[in-house]
Amino acid sequence: MIPTEQYLRHVSELLEKIAGERANIQRAAVALADQIAQDRLIHVFGSGGHSLMGAEEVTYRAGGLAPMNPIFEPSVSVQQGALRSMLLERVPGLMTAVLKLYRLQPGEVIIIVTAYGVNAATIDTALEAKRLGLTVIGVTSAHTANLLPPEHPSRHPSGKNLHEIADIWVNTHVPAGDAVVEIPGFAQRVSAVSTICNAFALECIVAETVNELVRRGIAPPVWMSANVPGGDAANKRYIEKYVGRVRYL
């Protein structure tokens, strides 16, 4: 099978598996709808490296929910250096300190999206959010977490896994090692899937949240693309409402 066909087959199978997580996706959607009904923000953290793109995916996104409040910590972003990101996402206590800047409140919801769910940035965020009384929604895969030895350097010192801490867990089914395509004559698999899986799971949660809001008779606060006629006008009310509340709007 040629590489493109391999990749398509693997991704298609993974998306089918994620869609099969509908019960937990709906649980997450109910939690988000409850927040929106109370005019609260929904915090989203992509815990370092490429997982950060999960938080970007749902921030000021056409067809996305307006009250998404991303937690963008520059030190764990690849834009500040890929190796720097990897090293700092492993530093215990970093995100515990960073979260103080966001004034998280009891009863709020935070989505933590990450490929593996084991590093210090992930686990510190989950544990601190739980300590503060937030509902934690984990969007992550258990495959690598369950296989990774307790002493592995990428692990949080506690050895905990996000999928075990989260109040609601949507399994993205990302395989250990992330890459899925096999090239004859080359021993290592190529072409990662975690970003696609993370984005798909998040957008499923968005769709189910909007469906839940409509079912309740609540007008969903959804962004329109600014690149279509009427987009700027439609978005104006949400910009006025959330500027100053959503930190990175």
N, C-alpha and C positions, 0 to 999 in steps of 0.2 A: 504493500500500500504506500502510495506517495506521501511525503510529509504533510502536505496540506490536507489530504483526506484523513490522515491519522489524527491531526489536530482537530478537525471538524468533528470526527467521531467521538473523541474523548470529551471535547467541550459539550457536545450535544448530550452525551450521557450524564455528565455532571450537572448540567442545567435541569435535566429531567429529575435527577435525584433531589436537587434543591427545591424544585416545584413540589416534590413529594413531602416536603417539610411544611405543608400548608397549615397544619394545626398550630405549630409554633409561630409561623408567619402571621397568622390571624391573632394569636395571643399578643404578639408584638404590636400589631395594628391597633388592637383595642387599647393597649397602654398608650400609644401615641395619640389616638383619638381622644382619650380622656384628658391628656395634657392640652390638646388644642381646644377642647370644649371649655377648659378652665383658663384659656388665654396664657398658657405657659409655653416656654421654649422647650425644644428637644435637643439635648446636647449630643454631639457625635464626635468620637475620637478614633482616628486611624492611627494605631499605635506604632508608628515609626516605619521608615523605609517605604516600600511601595504600598503598604496598607494605608498610608496617609491618603492615597487616592480615593479610598472609600468615603472618607469625610468630604473630600472635594466633590465627589459624585453627587452628593445630595445638598450641596451648598449653592444657593441662587441658581437652581437648575431648571431649565424649561420642563414643565410638567411635574416639577417637584414641590415639596411642601415649603412654604415661606418661613415658618418658625424654626427651621433647623439651625442650631447654633454650634458651629464646628469649633473644636479645640485644636488649633494649629500651633504646635510647639516647634519653633524653628530648629531647635537642637536635634530633633529626631527626624528632620526632613532631609531627603537626599539632595535638595537644593543647596544645603549648607555643606555638602560633602557626603558621599555614600558611605565611606568608612567611618566618618565621624558619626553619622546617623546610627550605624550598627553598634558602635561602641557606647554611645550615650543612651540608646534605648535599653541597654543592659545595666544601666546605673540605678541601683535601688535608691528610692527616695526622691528622685528627680521629679517625677510626675506628681507625687504627693505634695511637693512644694508648689509646682505649677498650678495645680487645681485650686489653690487658695485664691488665685487671681480671678477665677471664674465665679466665685461666690455661689457654689452649688447649694441648693436648698432641699430639705427633706420633702419627699413626695414627688420630686422631679424624676425624669427619665434620662438615662444616658445610654447611647448605643456605642459599643466598643467593637470596632471592626478590625480584624487582624487575620493574617493567613494561618498562624499557628497557635496563638493564644498562650504563650509561655513566658515572654520576656518581662523584664522588670517594669517597663513602661506600661504594659498591658495589665499586669497583675496589681501593681500599685494603684493604678487608676480604678480598677474594679473594686479592690478592697477599700480604698478611701471613699468611693462613691457609696458602697454598701454601709460603711461606718456613718456616713452623713445622712443615710436614710433614703437614698435614691433607688429606683428600680434599674437594674443593670440588664440590658439586652446585649447578648454576645452574638456577633456574626463571625463565626470562625469554624475551623475544621478540627476534629479531634484526632485525625490520623497521625500527624506528626507528634502532637502533644502526648498521645498514648505510647508512642514508640521511643520518645526521647528520654535518655537516661537522666535520673535526678541530678547528677553532677555535671550535666552539659553546661558549658559557659553561657549559652543563650537563655538559660532558665532563670527565673526569679529565685532568690535564695530559699523561699518557702517550698519550692517544688510544685506549687499549685498550678492548675490549668484554668483558663477562662471558662471553658464549657462546664466546669464543675462549680464555678463561683456564680455565674450569671443566673438571674432569676428566670430569664427566658433565653433559650439558646436556639438559634437557627444554624443548623449544620450546613456548611458550604461544601463539605465532602472533598476538599482539596487534598490530593494524595501527598504522602511524604515526599519531600524533595521538590514539589510544585510542578516541575517540568514533566511532560507526558509523551513527547514524540521520540521514537527510536530511529536512529539513522544507521543503516548497515555500515559496518566498518568503524563506527565511533561508539565508544562504550557508554558515554554519558547521555542521558535523556536531555532534550532541549524543549524550548517553548513552554513557558509557565502559564498557569491557568488561574492563579489566585485572584488577580485583579478582575477578570471577567466574572468569576464566581462571586466575589464580594459585591460587585456592582449589581449583578442579577438579583442576589438575595435582598439587597437594599431597595432596589426598585420594586421588587415584589411586595416588600413591606409598605412602601409608599402607595402602591396601587390598592392594597387591601385597606390601608388607613383611609384613603379617600372614599372607598366603597363603604366603610364603616361610618364615616361622617355623613355621607349622603343618606344612609339608612336611618341615621338619627335625626335627619332634617337639619343638619348643620352645614352651612356653606363652606366647602373646603378652601383653605387659603393656599392657592396653587399659583406658582409663577407661570407666566406665558413667555415664550421665546421673545427676546427683545429684537430679534432679527426677522420678525414678521410684522405686517401692518397691524397697528393697534396694540402691539406688545408693550411699548413704553407706557402708553396710557393705562393699560390694564394693570401693570405692575406698580404704578405710582402709589396706589393706596397701601400696598404692602411695604413699599419702601418707606413711606411716611410712618407706618406703624412700627416697623422693626428696626429702622436705623437708630442706633444708640442702645438697642437691646441685643440684637445679634451682633456679636463682637466684630466679625469680619465682613459685614455687609457693606 
